[in-house]
Amino acid sequence: MITEAALLESRSLRSGMSHRTDVLDKVKALVLMPDGVHASTQLVADYFEVSEPAVNNLFHRHREELQSCGLRILRGSDLQEYKDFKMKSFPESYPQPRSSLALWPRRAILCTGMLLRDSAVAQRVRTYLLDAEESTRRTRPSSGSPWSPGGRHYSLDQHVEDIVTATAERVLTPVMGELTQLNQRMAAQNEVVGAMSIRLADVQADVAGIRGDMAELREDVRADVGELRTEVSELRRDLTRHRHNPGRGGRGR
């Protein structure tokens, strides 16, 4: 029977259980970044209810093992590309990195749970893993069979299963990440199109208002022209009367 102490000390034991990432959600709800694939260092610390420096210290002690589980540190052009897309599309959802950013996939988070000593959540993760492993051992065929844990067929079968699991995770995780990014780009484009539609509707409303104002102005001009014509006609009549009936000023005596 595998003990918790053995799991804490043996990298090979941890490697053999690194595919059981489903344990994380069974122990506690795991919050990931909007890409649905990675967690930040702060999110990992929150999950295990420890400080961020505690997670950083663990990373420095077990860097190679964690990176073999998919942990990536973005720097330089990779970080800039990540910031250009992720930060602009989801400024409220992603941490604001300075010179580097750690991306933790589920395998690396599970590995952290098998390494952290001063975390009640990590202890529950280890307990769940060991219980699941013991339950699996009990359901396998009895010792002496070629299919038993020590048999040649079991070893080959388990080896194939481990390869398939690791390959599927390595291949599917980037694909899922790309699909998530594509969905995010489409959502951002839909927001732009929606904003343009609203703006176009506003412009159409403004044009309709201008047309209404022009129609009113046209009516006002017509009314003013009509009044001017009336006044001109009256002036002409007055002038005609004046010509036919000139005034008598200067003649009477």
ChimeraX attribute file (.defattr): number of C-alpha atoms within 10 A of each C-alpha:
attribute: neighborCount
match mode: 1-to-1
recipient: residues
	/A:1	9
	/A:2	11
	/A:3	10
	/A:4	15
	/A:5	10
	/A:6	12
	/A:7	19
	/A:8	16
	/A:9	12
	/A:10	13
	/A:11	14
	/A:12	10
	/A:13	14
	/A:14	22
	/A:15	16
	/A:16	12
	/A:17	18
	/A:18	21
	/A:19	18
	/A:20	15
	/A:21	17
	/A:22	11
	/A:23	16
	/A:24	22
	/A:25	11
	/A:26	11
	/A:27	15
	/A:28	13
	/A:29	9
	/A:30	16
	/A:31	15
	/A:32	17
	/A:33	15
	/A:34	16
	/A:35	17
	/A:36	13
	/A:37	16
	/A:38	24
	/A:39	25
	/A:40	19
	/A:41	21
	/A:42	16
	/A:43	18
	/A:44	27
	/A:45	20
	/A:46	14
	/A:47	21
	/A:48	24
	/A:49	14
	/A:50	18
	/A:51	13
	/A:52	17
	/A:53	12
	/A:54	12
	/A:55	18
	/A:56	16
	/A:57	11
	/A:58	15
	/A:59	18
	/A:60	10
	/A:61	11
	/A:62	14
	/A:63	14
	/A:64	11
	/A:65	17
	/A:66	22
	/A:67	16
	/A:68	12
	/A:69	22
	/A:70	18
	/A:71	22
	/A:72	16
	/A:73	13
	/A:74	17
	/A:75	16
	/A:76	9
	/A:77	9
	/A:78	13
	/A:79	17
	/A:80	16
	/A:81	13
	/A:82	14
	/A:83	19
	/A:84	11
	/A:85	14
	/A:86	19
	/A:87	17
	/A:88	12
	/A:89	16
	/A:90	14
	/A:91	12
	/A:92	9
	/A:93	11
	/A:94	17
	/A:95	17
	/A:96	12
	/A:97	14
	/A:98	8
	/A:99	10
	/A:100	14
	/A:101	19
	/A:102	18
	/A:103	18
	/A:104	26
	/A:105	23
	/A:106	24
	/A:107	25
	/A:108	25
	/A:109	27
	/A:110	26
	/A:111	25
	/A:112	24
	/A:113	24
	/A:114	26
	/A:115	21
	/A:116	19
	/A:117	13
	/A:118	12
	/A:119	16
	/A:120	14
	/A:121	19
	/A:122	25
	/A:123	18
	/A:124	18
	/A:125	24
	/A:126	26
	/A:127	16
	/A:128	16
	/A:129	22
	/A:130	18
	/A:131	14
	/A:132	13
	/A:133	14
	/A:134	13
	/A:135	11
	/A:136	10
	/A:137	14
	/A:138	9
	/A:139	8
	/A:140	13
	/A:141	13
	/A:142	12
	/A:143	11
	/A:144	10
	/A:145	14
	/A:146	14
	/A:147	17
	/A:148	16
	/A:149	17
	/A:150	12
	/A:151	13
	/A:152	12
	/A:153	14
	/A:154	17
	/A:155	15
	/A:156	12
	/A:157	12
	/A:158	13
	/A:159	13
	/A:160	12
	/A:161	12
	/A:162	17
	/A:163	12
	/A:164	12
	/A:165	14
	/A:166	16
	/A:167	12
	/A:168	11
	/A:169	16
	/A:170	13
	/A:171	10
	/A:172	12
	/A:173	16
	/A:174	12
	/A:175	12
	/A:176	14
	/A:177	16
	/A:178	13
	/A:179	13
	/A:180	16
	/A:181	17
	/A:182	12
	/A:183	13
	/A:184	18
	/A:185	15
	/A:186	12
	/A:187	13
	/A:188	15
	/A:189	12
	/A:190	12
	/A:191	12
	/A:192	12
	/A:193	12
	/A:194	12
	/A:195	12
	/A:196	12
	/A:197	12
	/A:198	12
	/A:199	12
	/A:200	12
	/A:201	12
	/A:202	12
	/A:203	12
	/A:204	12
	/A:205	12
	/A:206	12
	/A:207	12
	/A:208	12
	/A:209	12
	/A:210	12
	/A:211	12
	/A:212	12
	/A:213	12
	/A:214	12
	/A:215	12
	/A:216	12
	/A:217	12
	/A:218	12
	/A:219	12
	/A:220	12
	/A:221	12
	/A:222	12
	/A:223	12
	/A:224	12
	/A:225	12
	/A:226	12
	/A:227	12
	/A:228	12
	/A:229	12
	/A:230	12
	/A:231	12
	/A:232	12
	/A:233	12
	/A:234	12
	/A:235	12
	/A:236	12
	/A:237	12
	/A:238	11
	/A:239	12
	/A:240	11
	/A:241	11
	/A:242	11
	/A:243	10
	/A:244	8
	/A:245	9
	/A:246	8
	/A:247	9
	/A:248	7
	/A:249	6
	/A:250	6
	/A:251	6
	/A:252	5
	/A:253	3
